[in-house]
Amino acid sequence: MTTQAERKLIHVIPSQPTSDGAGVKLRRSLGSQRGLHVDPFLMLDEFYSDNPDDYLAGFPAHPHRGFETVTYMLDGHMRHEDHLGNRGDLGPGGVQWMTAARGIIHSEMPQQTAGRMRGFQLWINLPSREKMKPAGYRDIPATEIPLVPLPGGGRVKVIAGSYAADGREVQGPVNGAGHKLSTEPLYLDVQLPAGAEFVAAVTPGHNAFLYVYEGAAKVGPQDQALPHRAAGVLSDSGNVRVRAGADGASFLLLAAKPLHEPVVQYGPFVMNTREEIEQALADYRDGKLAA
């Protein structure tokens, strides 16, 4: 009998407090320092506050070019508007998957004046051949995201990619039939009760990391500790195994096909060369970014 290899925890990236937009307070793990990426993932922010002063100013109109942004709400209500005429209301459990590509100018503004605002924004790089394709946008309500119960308690939400359960593949609304992405992303939100174990297959060679947003967890064959509010970068082959701590664990599992391309970033623009960044700046200045 052979045992399936397991990915090891090779690097821990603690999240750092920061702010973005018009002063929204958040914690940033990937992207908190220049070059701190997990190809093709560029940035992961967690926003979480019961104090409206921390989020009411929101994210007024701003540009993007060259990558995708994925916003996943746990609590609260955010409205998206962009230059293409899209307008979306993002509520609890919903996802906004936006492909900025050649350019988009959008705003993300809270639609509440009290209560909890909690969620994540993930940036995923695009390959050079797709950086200048037309921008796109997709609103995915919570009702379209499969929820898979786990034996012994807990559950998995399948946002992108698929998860094997009870001999079948449960497909998320992104990177499934009719919506294939070249980076082949896997995005799972997992909740486990105390001491429970979770195992998931990840495509060999795809880069993967975990982000624990509740409780604490142990990872891989050596039960390496991954603390609360930290991203754990995993080795590049084998299944992912996570064991919840004494208080249970809630975490994101993210994986994708690496691009192996140069990354040149200037604020909201991510391209392959400095010249392309300068062109993006000129296009934005001249009103051509999203033309």
VOVEX-480030 format. One line per 5 residues: number of its first residue (from 1); for each residue x, y, z of C-alpha. Coordinates in steps of 0.25 Angstrom, whole numbers. Layout:
# VOVEX-480030
NUM) X,Y,Z; ... $
//
This chain:
# VOVEX-480030
1) 0,0,0; 6,14,-4; 3,27,3; 0,39,-5; 11,50,-3 $
6) 7,62,4; 11,76,2; 20,82,13; 19,96,19; 32,103,13 $
11) 29,118,17; 20,126,26; 16,140,22; 10,147,34; -1,158,30 $
16) 3,172,33; -7,183,37; -8,194,26; -19,202,19; -23,204,5 $
21) -34,211,-4; -38,224,4; -33,218,17; -39,204,19; -32,197,29 $
26) -28,183,25; -17,172,27; -8,168,15; 0,155,14; 5,153,0 $
31) 9,166,-6; 12,172,8; 27,174,2; 32,176,-12; 34,162,-18 $
36) 26,155,-8; 18,147,-18; 14,132,-20; 13,132,-35; 3,135,-41 $
41) -3,141,-28; 1,155,-25; -6,160,-13; -16,155,-2; -23,165,7 $
46) -32,162,18; -42,173,23; -49,171,36; -56,181,45; -68,184,53 $
51) -64,199,53; -70,206,41; -59,217,43; -50,206,38; -57,203,25 $
56) -67,214,21; -58,222,12; -57,210,3; -49,209,-10; -53,221,-19 $
61) -51,220,-34; -37,215,-37; -30,208,-49; -25,194,-51; -17,187,-63 $
66) -11,174,-65; -17,164,-55; -30,159,-48; -36,163,-35; -45,154,-27 $
71) -53,159,-16; -59,149,-6; -69,155,5; -72,148,18; -80,159,24 $
76) -85,172,19; -89,179,6; -81,185,-4; -85,191,-18; -76,191,-30 $
81) -77,201,-41; -68,202,-53; -66,210,-66; -72,198,-74; -85,201,-68 $
86) -85,189,-59; -91,190,-45; -91,179,-35; -96,177,-21; -86,168,-13 $
91) -93,162,-1; -89,151,9; -83,139,3; -82,145,-11; -71,147,-20 $
96) -67,157,-30; -57,152,-41; -52,164,-49; -42,162,-60; -35,176,-62 $
101) -27,172,-74; -24,184,-83; -31,193,-73; -43,196,-64; -46,208,-55 $
106) -55,204,-44; -60,207,-30; -63,198,-18; -72,205,-8; -78,200,5 $
111) -94,200,5; -95,200,20; -92,210,31; -91,200,43; -88,185,46 $
116) -77,176,41; -70,177,28; -61,165,26; -55,158,14; -43,156,5 $
121) -37,162,-8; -28,154,-16; -19,158,-28; -16,148,-39; -6,151,-50 $
126) -10,149,-64; 0,143,-75; 6,153,-84; -2,149,-96; -15,152,-88 $
131) -11,165,-81; -17,174,-92; -29,166,-95; -43,173,-92; -47,175,-78 $
136) -58,166,-72; -66,165,-59; -74,154,-52; -83,155,-40; -85,141,-33 $
141) -95,141,-22; -94,131,-10; -105,123,-16; -96,119,-28; -84,114,-19 $
146) -85,99,-16; -84,96,-1; -79,82,2; -81,76,16; -69,69,22 $
151) -69,55,29; -69,58,44; -73,73,43; -68,85,35; -70,89,21 $
156) -63,93,8; -68,105,-1; -63,102,-15; -61,116,-22; -52,112,-33 $
161) -47,99,-38; -52,86,-32; -52,78,-20; -54,62,-19; -65,58,-10 $
166) -72,44,-9; -66,40,-22; -70,52,-30; -64,65,-34; -71,77,-29 $
171) -68,88,-38; -68,103,-34; -74,114,-43; -60,119,-47; -50,110,-56 $
176) -61,100,-59; -68,96,-71; -70,109,-80; -61,118,-71; -47,112,-72 $
181) -36,121,-68; -21,120,-73; -16,120,-58; -25,109,-55; -28,114,-41 $
186) -33,106,-29; -40,114,-18; -46,107,-6; -52,113,7; -51,102,18 $
191) -56,101,32; -52,90,41; -56,87,56; -46,85,66; -36,73,63 $
196) -43,70,49; -34,67,37; -36,72,23; -29,66,10; -30,72,-4 $
201) -23,68,-17; -15,80,-24; -10,79,-38; 5,75,-38; 14,87,-41 $
206) 3,97,-37; 7,107,-27; -1,106,-14; -3,114,-1; -12,114,11 $
211) -18,126,19; -23,123,33; -34,134,36; -40,127,49; -33,118,59 $
216) -20,111,56; -16,99,48; -5,89,45; 0,85,31; 6,73,24 $
221) 13,61,28; 21,68,39; 9,75,45; 15,88,44; 8,100,51 $
226) 2,111,43; -4,122,52; -16,130,51; -15,141,40; -3,136,33 $
231) -1,131,19; 6,117,18; 13,115,5; 14,100,1; 23,91,-6 $
236) 20,88,-21; 15,74,-21; 5,64,-13; -8,66,-6; -11,77,4 $
241) -14,72,18; -18,81,29; -22,78,43; -30,88,51; -25,93,65 $
246) -32,92,78; -42,104,74; -44,99,60; -39,105,48; -45,113,36 $
251) -35,115,24; -34,118,9; -27,108,0; -22,115,-12; -14,108,-24 $
256) -11,112,-38; -2,109,-50; 10,118,-49; 13,127,-61; 29,128,-59 $
261) 29,142,-65; 35,155,-60; 26,163,-51; 27,178,-52; 17,185,-43 $
266) 14,200,-41; 2,201,-31; -10,196,-38; -3,193,-51; 4,179,-53 $
271) 12,177,-66; 24,169,-71; 34,181,-74; 36,195,-69; 33,201,-83 $
276) 19,194,-82; 17,201,-68; 21,214,-74; 11,212,-85; 0,208,-75 $
281) 3,221,-67; 2,229,-80; -11,223,-84; -17,226,-71; -13,240,-72 $
286) -18,242,-86; -31,235,-83; -27,223,-92; -25,212,-81; -39,206,-83 $
291) -42,210,-97 $
//
